[in-house]
């Protein structure tokens, strides 16, 4: 999967107050299946889903340092090293 799409999905989740995969799919003009594949795959350590199927950044990324200038790879690496 294209890293640009993955980063766009992460940005949408990060800057929302909860967003459904279907909403992400509409905004990016890709299938919900593709969005879910990324959210449950590459972004699984960075994002979490609630009971209403809305996606959020895990608290480590939404409450801590402003991650707007940090790349997705840097965030993934930091999270991997912390666990």
CORQUI-V910468 format. One record per pair of residues at least 12 apart in sequence whose ideal C-beta (glycine too) atoms are under 6 Angstrom apart, sorted by the first residue. I is the first residue (numbers start at 0). GAP is how many residues later the second one is. D is the distance in Angstrom with one decimal. If there is no record, write none. Layout:
BEGIN
i=I gap=GAP d=D
i=I gap=GAP d=D
END
This chain:
BEGIN
i=5 gap=32 d=5.5
i=5 gap=36 d=5.6
i=6 gap=65 d=5.0
i=7 gap=20 d=5.8
i=8 gap=15 d=5.7
i=8 gap=29 d=5.5
i=9 gap=33 d=6.0
i=9 gap=62 d=5.5
i=11 gap=12 d=5.3
i=12 gap=34 d=5.3
i=12 gap=42 d=4.9
i=12 gap=44 d=5.8
i=13 gap=43 d=4.9
i=17 gap=36 d=3.3
i=17 gap=38 d=5.6
i=18 gap=36 d=5.6
i=19 gap=33 d=5.5
i=19 gap=34 d=5.7
i=20 gap=14 d=4.4
i=20 gap=15 d=5.1
i=38 gap=16 d=6.0
i=44 gap=34 d=5.3
END
